[in-house]
Amino acid sequence: MFWIPDQVWNDRKKIMKLKDFKNEIKVLDIPALVARSKALKIEINDLVMDKNINKLKDLKSIDKKRKHLARVLTTLNQKQMIASLEVSKEPASVKTTAGEEGAKKK
């Protein structure tokens, strides 16, 4: 077995946590993602308030929450776009062009 430095080990743990978070938000549906984004916005506001009254020790936690919010909003937008594309798709047999309608009338 070989030795792994602590920094590399901690980075691997962070990567695994990030992958878990990404996989977790990918399986959520649109209403759950909206609820998650609202909760994250409230958490960010609370952290900013704590920072302003010098109660918050870890200032990077605000940036981390903002990145989580950005990931959630990105996934939400992707799912909304996919849903809108699925709704707008119509079967090919239903679509007709103006030329086909004119030919049928003759």
Backbone as CSV, one residue per row, in Angstrom:
resi,resn,N_x,N_y,N_z,CA_x,CA_y,CA_z,C_x,C_y,C_z
1,MET,0.845,-1.172,0.000,0.000,0.000,0.000,0.890,1.236,0.000
2,PHE,0.481,2.263,-0.697,1.282,3.476,-0.761,0.614,4.587,0.028
3,TRP,1.411,5.571,0.366,0.946,6.666,1.191,0.321,7.756,0.331
4,ILE,-0.832,8.286,0.765,-1.499,9.372,0.066,-1.456,10.602,0.968
5,PRO,-0.933,11.719,0.459,-0.900,12.933,1.289,-2.298,13.360,1.715
6,ASP,-2.377,14.028,2.861,-3.664,14.445,3.414,-4.425,15.368,2.474
7,GLN,-3.720,16.292,1.811,-4.393,17.227,0.916,-5.062,16.493,-0.243
8,VAL,-4.358,15.526,-0.812,-4.929,14.753,-1.919,-6.116,13.946,-1.416
9,TRP,-6.004,13.376,-0.246,-7.090,12.583,0.317,-8.324,13.451,0.558
10,ASN,-8.108,14.653,1.108,-9.227,15.564,1.351,-9.863,16.007,0.041
11,ASP,-9.047,16.232,-1.001,-9.589,16.614,-2.306,-10.452,15.495,-2.873
12,ARG,-10.020,14.247,-2.690,-10.813,13.110,-3.176,-12.151,13.036,-2.451
13,LYS,-12.145,13.308,-1.150,-13.391,13.303,-0.384,-14.327,14.387,-0.897
14,LYS,-13.773,15.573,-1.195,-14.600,16.674,-1.708,-15.194,16.311,-3.058
15,ILE,-14.411,15.667,-3.907,-14.892,15.269,-5.227,-16.025,14.259,-5.086
16,MET,-15.879,13.316,-4.174,-16.929,12.324,-3.969,-18.202,12.988,-3.434
17,LYS,-18.055,13.944,-2.520,-19.228,14.642,-2.005,-19.917,15.418,-3.124
18,LEU,-19.117,16.038,-3.993,-19.677,16.798,-5.103,-20.411,15.881,-6.071
19,LYS,-19.836,14.715,-6.349,-20.508,13.758,-7.231,-21.814,13.283,-6.619
20,ASP,-21.805,13.043,-5.316,-23.036,12.636,-4.641,-24.100,13.724,-4.743
21,PHE,-23.674,14.979,-4.561,-24.621,16.090,-4.652,-25.187,16.210,-6.065
22,LYS,-24.316,16.092,-7.072,-24.775,16.192,-8.458,-25.744,15.075,-8.799
23,ASN,-25.430,13.850,-8.362,-26.330,12.730,-8.623,-27.659,12.902,-7.888
24,GLU,-27.591,13.485,-6.711,-28.803,13.693,-5.924,-29.746,14.682,-6.613
25,ILE,-29.206,15.773,-7.147,-30.092,16.759,-7.765,-30.545,16.329,-9.155
26,LYS,-29.806,15.436,-9.800,-30.222,14.976,-11.127,-31.489,14.132,-11.067
27,VAL,-31.713,13.433,-9.962,-32.878,12.559,-9.870,-34.120,13.286,-9.357
28,LEU,-33.964,14.525,-8.897,-35.110,15.267,-8.385,-35.972,15.772,-9.542
29,ASP,-37.266,15.914,-9.278,-38.156,16.464,-10.292,-38.212,17.987,-10.146
30,ILE,-38.934,18.642,-11.030,-38.929,20.110,-11.102,-39.434,20.768,-9.810
31,PRO,-40.573,20.339,-9.235,-41.013,20.987,-7.989,-40.022,20.816,-6.837
32,ALA,-39.369,19.671,-6.776,-38.376,19.451,-5.717,-37.157,20.349,-5.924
33,LEU,-36.776,20.556,-7.180,-35.639,21.447,-7.459,-35.986,22.895,-7.121
34,VAL,-37.228,23.291,-7.380,-37.650,24.651,-7.027,-37.607,24.829,-5.509
35,ALA,-38.083,23.834,-4.784,-38.059,23.894,-3.324,-36.621,23.935,-2.808
36,ARG,-35.740,23.134,-3.428,-34.332,23.114,-3.018,-33.687,24.471,-3.281
37,SER,-34.007,25.098,-4.411,-33.406,26.398,-4.723,-33.887,27.466,-3.744
38,LYS,-35.174,27.422,-3.374,-35.684,28.392,-2.395,-35.007,28.209,-1.045
39,ALA,-34.819,26.951,-0.651,-34.157,26.681,0.629,-32.708,27.166,0.613
40,LEU,-32.022,26.954,-0.510,-30.638,27.411,-0.611,-30.556,28.936,-0.586
41,LYS,-31.499,29.614,-1.221,-31.507,31.080,-1.193,-31.689,31.593,0.235
42,ILE,-32.561,30.939,0.988,-32.770,31.340,2.387,-31.508,31.093,3.200
43,GLU,-30.858,29.943,2.978,-29.616,29.644,3.689,-28.538,30.666,3.368
44,ILE,-28.428,31.058,2.100,-27.423,32.055,1.705,-27.708,33.383,2.387
45,ASN,-28.978,33.791,2.407,-29.331,35.047,3.081,-28.993,35.005,4.566
46,ASP,-29.256,33.862,5.202,-28.925,33.718,6.622,-27.421,33.787,6.846
47,LEU,-26.661,33.143,5.959,-25.205,33.186,6.091,-24.664,34.595,5.897
48,VAL,-25.228,35.328,4.963,-24.789,36.715,4.735,-25.106,37.573,5.955
49,MET,-26.273,37.357,6.543,-26.621,38.109,7.753,-25.655,37.769,8.891
50,ASP,-25.321,36.488,9.032,-24.372,36.080,10.063,-22.997,36.695,9.810
51,LYS,-22.619,36.791,8.546,-21.330,37.399,8.206,-21.322,38.873,8.579
52,ASN,-22.428,39.548,8.326,-22.502,40.982,8.589,-22.461,41.317,10.071
53,ILE,-22.907,40.404,10.912,-22.848,40.659,12.356,-21.649,39.942,12.987
54,ASN,-20.704,39.537,12.137,-19.448,38.890,12.567,-19.689,37.621,13.373
55,LYS,-20.733,36.920,13.057,-21.049,35.659,13.725,-20.520,34.470,12.943
56,LEU,-20.320,34.654,11.628,-19.902,33.566,10.756,-18.382,33.459,10.728
57,LYS,-17.860,32.270,11.002,-16.418,32.053,11.002,-15.911,31.627,9.621
58,ASP,-16.651,30.738,8.955,-16.224,30.194,7.661,-16.887,30.980,6.534
59,LEU,-16.168,31.942,5.979,-16.726,32.791,4.926,-16.878,32.049,3.602
60,LYS,-16.118,30.983,3.420,-16.230,30.221,2.175,-17.538,29.447,2.086
61,SER,-18.207,29.287,3.207,-19.472,28.552,3.178,-20.510,29.279,2.326
62,ILE,-20.427,30.613,2.262,-21.353,31.373,1.413,-21.099,31.034,-0.048
63,ASP,-19.823,31.008,-0.442,-19.484,30.673,-1.828,-19.899,29.246,-2.177
64,LYS,-19.717,28.337,-1.237,-20.109,26.944,-1.479,-21.613,26.830,-1.700
65,LYS,-22.385,27.527,-0.877,-23.842,27.489,-1.026,-24.267,28.116,-2.342
66,ARG,-23.578,29.190,-2.748,-23.911,29.828,-4.025,-23.626,28.884,-5.190
67,LYS,-22.534,28.133,-5.107,-22.226,27.167,-6.166,-23.260,26.048,-6.191
68,HIS,-23.693,25.613,-5.005,-24.744,24.595,-4.947,-26.028,25.128,-5.567
69,LEU,-26.342,26.385,-5.262,-27.539,26.999,-5.841,-27.421,27.071,-7.362
70,ALA,-26.254,27.431,-7.857,-26.058,27.506,-9.311,-26.232,26.134,-9.951
71,ARG,-25.738,25.091,-9.304,-25.903,23.736,-9.840,-27.377,23.333,-9.863
72,VAL,-28.085,23.665,-8.797,-29.510,23.325,-8.730,-30.282,24.077,-9.812
73,LEU,-30.000,25.373,-9.971,-30.706,26.163,-10.973,-30.381,25.707,-12.389
74,THR,-29.132,25.296,-12.617,-28.757,24.782,-13.935,-29.529,23.506,-14.243
75,THR,-29.581,22.597,-13.281,-30.318,21.352,-13.477,-31.806,21.640,-13.673
76,LEU,-32.333,22.592,-12.917,-33.742,22.969,-13.047,-34.022,23.500,-14.454
77,ASN,-33.171,24.385,-14.952,-33.373,24.930,-16.297,-33.280,23.845,-17.362
78,GLN,-32.343,22.913,-17.195,-32.216,21.815,-18.152,-33.491,20.975,-18.167
79,LYS,-34.005,20.657,-16.998,-35.208,19.824,-16.931,-36.424,20.558,-17.491
80,GLN,-36.507,21.874,-17.254,-37.615,22.641,-17.807,-37.538,22.701,-19.327
81,MET,-36.342,22.836,-19.871,-36.189,22.868,-21.324,-36.555,21.525,-21.932
82,ILE,-36.138,20.449,-21.297,-36.478,19.106,-21.789,-37.992,18.905,-21.740
83,ALA,-38.617,19.342,-20.649,-40.070,19.193,-20.519,-40.795,20.006,-21.585
84,SER,-40.311,21.214,-21.873,-40.979,22.026,-22.885,-40.793,21.433,-24.281
85,LEU,-39.647,20.821,-24.533,-39.432,20.176,-25.828,-40.315,18.947,-25.983
86,GLU,-40.499,18.203,-24.903,-41.343,17.014,-24.976,-42.800,17.394,-25.201
87,VAL,-43.242,18.486,-24.625,-44.620,18.935,-24.798,-44.828,19.462,-26.215
88,SER,-43.832,20.182,-26.748,-43.998,20.794,-28.064,-43.879,19.788,-29.208
89,LYS,-43.316,18.625,-28.934,-43.217,17.606,-29.988,-44.608,17.046,-30.279
90,GLU,-44.924,16.975,-31.544,-46.179,16.354,-31.958,-45.833,15.178,-32.857
91,PRO,-46.686,14.192,-32.927,-46.409,13.074,-33.832,-46.333,13.558,-35.276
92,ALA,-45.511,12.910,-36.085,-45.298,13.323,-37.472,-46.571,13.159,-38.301
93,SER,-47.427,12.216,-37.949,-48.639,11.986,-38.725,-49.658,13.112,-38.545
94,VAL,-49.598,13.836,-37.454,-50.549,14.904,-37.182,-50.170,16.171,-37.949
95,LYS,-48.877,16.403,-38.137,-48.421,17.616,-38.800,-48.738,17.548,-40.293
96,THR,-49.305,18.635,-40.804,-49.552,18.750,-42.237,-49.085,20.107,-42.693
97,THR,-48.682,20.205,-43.927,-48.248,21.486,-44.473,-49.366,22.074,-45.307
98,ALA,-49.246,23.327,-45.662,-50.278,24.003,-46.454,-50.381,23.374,-47.835
99,GLY,-49.290,22.922,-48.413,-49.302,22.287,-49.730,-50.067,20.978,-49.717
100,GLU,-49.954,20.216,-48.650,-50.659,18.948,-48.559,-52.153,19.177,-48.422
101,GLU,-52.558,20.229,-47.700,-53.986,20.519,-47.538,-54.603,20.928,-48.866
102,GLY,-53.867,21.716,-49.667,-54.368,22.137,-50.965,-54.514,20.967,-51.907
103,ALA,-53.593,20.017,-51.840,-53.648,18.856,-52.703,-54.825,17.954,-52.322
104,LYS,-55.158,17.903,-51.045,-56.270,17.051,-50.595,-57.616,17.619,-51.019
105,LYS,-57.725,18.955,-51.105,-58.995,19.588,-51.475,-59.342,19.374,-52.956
106,LYS,-58.343,19.221,-53.795,-58.591,19.086,-55.233,-59.193,17.809,-55.570
